[in-house]
Structures are given as structure tokens and as C-alpha cells.
Amino acid sequence: MSNEESKTIVVIGAGPGIGLAVGRRWGRSGYRVALVARRAERLAGFVEQLAAEGITSSAHATDVTDLAALRATLTEIEQQHGAIHALYYGPPATSGTMCAPRDITVDKLAPMLGLLNGAVAAVEHVLPGMLERRDGALLFCMPMSAIEPVLFSANYAMACAAIRNYVQSLYVDIASQGVYAGAVPIAGLIIEGDSERAKSLDATARRPGDRAWDEYRAFHEDLAAHITSRQIADTFWDLATTRDRYEEILGNPAICARLREQALIGTPAS
């Protein structure tokens, strides 16, 4: 058994796209994979998929905004798999909870701050052990709106921007201690989930002329902004192994800047 085969990655926000792809990428390199998300039945399916590929994984149904439950889950994972050597954090916000800047209220911001608090709580739990071993990786996935805001997800972007700032600070603070922190902002569409995104927008009665739909359409129509989950997972692996930068943006960042300029002059996205 190699050294890699004795390690564990925790994937917080394990969905069928990026989270599963990250687990698969680390699993192919011998890591045990602990999958964390809300839906137990979906996680069970992921465990079966990974097992069919020869990857050892476990399912842990947890709401990451419930900090006590998250800490208990991380302890459970350590008891089951041993030390946590890598942490991926990328729980999404659902479209129904996101809103434009003019619609932000304390109540609408609260669930997004829950995602921020979950990131801090997860790092708080795993980082001491990583520093003691002088080995570990903290990986965060977020939308490009953490850097260049788009209107339909302004409250989510506020939390993501804070997480990104946290990652930048961690990268500088802990690099000399053998622990890596890095982020992949996504400036585009994860094409495997494109149909689900469209359904979500339909379900909330968004139509052409609505800013959220126009912004989605701009991403949908720009092929340079189409990304696969595997690309993202491979990018995280490269960041964690080379450790020569804290961030790599995937997709087409120019879209977000263009949307911002169009919003300022009041023209529809195109």
C-alpha cells in the first residue's frame, strides 16, 4: 500500500457533478473518499458508483449549515477513516434562495452566511491535524461572482467573496507549514448540469426579459464558458499537487464583466 492509499479526502457538497468528480479524481489516486451532503439516498448512489470503479467511499448525510452536525460528521469520518488529509468544500446555493442586490435582506443573506460559516467550521476542525502532520490540502469551489458580481445571485456572491478572501489568506498563512489552500472560481456552466439549471429557472417562472434568465442565457450561449466536472476536478488536483498558485479560474471570466457593463447601461445580456 502506497502512502497515498492511506489518506482520506472529505468532499463537502457532494453532488453528481463537481463533488463526485473530485471524489473520483482523488479516489483514483488511492484516497478514501468521504462524501458529505444533505440527501442520504443520493449519497448512497454515489458510493455505489465509486465502488464499481474500485474506490472506497462512505456517505454522510449532513446539513453543512448546521455547524454542530457538521463537526460531528467530521469526527465520525475521522473515526471511520482516520486522519483527514484533504478537504473539498463546495456546497451550492439553490436558485430559489438567490436574489439581486436590491432584494437582499438580512433574512435572505442568512442562509448564504451559513455556507460561509460551514467553510470556517470545516477548516477549524481539520486544519490543526494537517498542521501537525505538515501535510494537507483545503480546496474550495465557488462561482466567478465571488470576483465579478452578477445580479441574480448577489447574496450568494457576498458569501463566496468572503470564502475566497479566506482562501487567499490561508494560502499565505499556512503554505510554509506544508498545508495548501486553493480555490477554483467557475466562470461558466457545468455542462453536465445544464438541463437541470434550465429546469430550475423554468420552475421559478423566469423568462427572457428577466435579468436572471438573460444572465443564464449569456453563459449558455458562450461555448468558451462550458466546463465539465472532470476539468474542474483535474484542476483541483493540479493545484493541490503543484501548490504554485492559490487559484485558477475556469470558463470565460469576460462574460461576468460584460454582464456588469450591460447592467450599468441598461441593455439586455447577449
N, C-alpha and C positions, 0 to 999 in steps of 0.2 A: 504493500500500500504506500503510495506516494504521500508527501506532505500535504498536497492539495486535497487528497481524498479524506483527510481528517478534519476538513474545515466545513463551516456552515454559513450559508447566506440566508438572511431573513428578507423576504420580499413583502413589504407593506403596501397594500393597494394592488393585490394580485388579481388582475382581470385577464380576459382572454387575449389581450393584445400585448402591451409592453411588459406587464408584470410577469406573465407566463413566459415570454421570450427571454427576459432577464434570468428567470429561474432556469430555463433550458440552457442558456449560454453558460452559466456557472456550473450547472449540473453536468454538462458535457466535460467540464474540466475537473470533475471529481468532487465537487462540493455537494453536501447535503442541502436540500432546499426546504425552508420553512415558509409556507405561503399564508399570508395574513390578509383577510378581507372580511366583509360583513356576511356574505352568503355562504353558508356551510355546504349546501348542495352543489354550488358551482365549484367550490374549492375541491370537493371530493372528485369531481370530474377531472380537474387539473392534475390531481395526484395520480389518477389512473392513466392519464395521457403521458405523464412523465415516467411512470413505472414501465409503460410499454416501450419507452426509449432507454430503459436501463438506469434511470435517475431516481435516487432515493429522495422522497419528499414527504412532507406532512402538512396537514391542513389545520388552520387555527382561525375559527370564526370570531372576529372581534371588530367592534366599532372603534376606530383609532381616535375618535374624539372623546371617548370615554377613557381618560388617562389612567385610572386605576385598573381598568380591564386591560389596557394596552401593556402596562407594566407587568401585570400578572401573566399575560400571554408570553412576553419576552422571557420571563422567569421559567415558564413552562417549557419553552423551546430550549433554553439552556439545560434544563433537567433532562430533556429528551435527547438532545443532540450534542451537548457540550458547549464550549465557548462559541460565541458569535464572531465570525471574522469579517463578515461583510453585511452591510445594511443597505437595502434599496428602499427608498421612500417615494411613493408616487400615487397616493390615493386621489382620485379625481373628485371634482365637484360636479354634481348633476346639473343639467341645463336649467332645471326649474328653480334652482337656488341662486343662479347668477343674475346680475342686473346691471343696468347702465349707471354711470356716475350720479345722475340726477335722482335716481331711485334708491340710492344707498341709504340705509338706516342702520342704527345700532343693531337692530334685530336681524337685518339681512347680512350684516358683516359677521355676526357671532359664529355661524357655522364655518365660515372661512377661517376665522381665528382659531377655531377648533382644530383645523388641519395644521395650522402653524404650531399650535401647542403640541399636537401629536408628534410633529417632527422633532421638536425640542425634547419632549419626553423620551422618545426613542433613542436619540443621541445620548441623553443623560444616562440612560440605562446601559448602553453598550460601550460607550467611549472609555470609561475607566479601565475595563478589561483590555481593550485594544491598546491603550497607552501603556499598560503594564507589560503587555506582550511585545510592544513596539511593532505591531502589525495589525492592519485593518483597513477597511475602506467604507466610507459613508457616501452614498450615491443618491442624488435627488433628481427627479424628473419634474418638469414644470412647463407651462406654456410660454411662448415668446412674450406674452403680455406682461410677464414679470419684468421685462426690459422696456418694451414698446407697447404701451397700453392699447387695447381695442375696447370699444364701447360696451359690447354686450356682456362682458364678463369682468367689469371693473372691480367689483367687490372681491372676486376670486383673485384678480391680479394683485390687489393690495397684499393679500397673504402670501402669494407666490413671490412677490418682490422682497418681502421680509425674509422668506426662506432663502432666496438667492443671496441676499446680503449676509445671512448667517453662514451659508456655504463658503462664500468668499473669505469671511473672517476665519472660519475653521481651517480652510486650506492653508492660510498663512500661519495660523497659530500652532497647528499640530503636525505639519509636514516634517519638521526636524525630529519628531518623535516616532516616525515610522508609520503614521496613520494618514491616509489620504481622504480628502473631501472634495467632491466634484459634482457638477450639475450638467444636465443636457436640457436646455430650453428647446421646445418644439415650435418651429415657425411654419406650421402647415397641418395637413391632415394625415392621420394614421389610416392608410387606405383600407386596411382590413376592416376598420370600423366605420367606414364612410356611410354605408347604408343605414347603420344604426343611428348615426348622427342625424341623417336626414329624417328618419322616423321621429326622432326626438323633437326636432324642430317642427315637424308637421303636428305632432301631438300637442304642442303648445301654441298652435294656431299662428305660427309665424309665416308670413308670406312676403313675396317681393314687395319692396317699399318699406318693410320693417328693417331697421338697422342691423339686427342680429342676423336676419336671413341674408342681407346683402353682404355682410362680412363673411358669413359661411360660404356664400357663392363665390366670393373672390378667391378663397383658399381652394375651393373645389375645382375651379376652372384653371388654376395655375399648376401645371404639371410639375414645375420645379419645387412646389410645396408638398408634393405627395411623398410620404415616407412609409416604410414598413417597420413593423415592430422589431424585426430581426436587425435592421440597420441600427435602430436605437440601442438594442442590447449589445451589439458588437461595438458601438461607440462607447458605451459604458465600460465594456471590458478593456478597450484600448486606454481609456482614461485611467482606470484602476491599475493597469499594469505598467503603463509608461510614466504616469504621475508627473507629466511635464507641463500640465496646464489644469486650471480648475474648472474649465467649462468648454463645451463645444456646442454650437448652435446647429441644429439640423433643419432643413427646409429652405424657405426663402424669406429671410427677415425683411426684405424690402416691401413685402405685402403689408406688414403691420405699419410701417412708416407711411406707405401710400394711403392706407385706410385713414390714418390720423390726419393727413393733409386734406383728404377729401371731406372728412367730417368738419374740418375747420372752415372750408369754403362752402359747405352745404350741398355737395354733389353726391350722388349715389356711388357706391363702390362698383368697380368694373374690372 
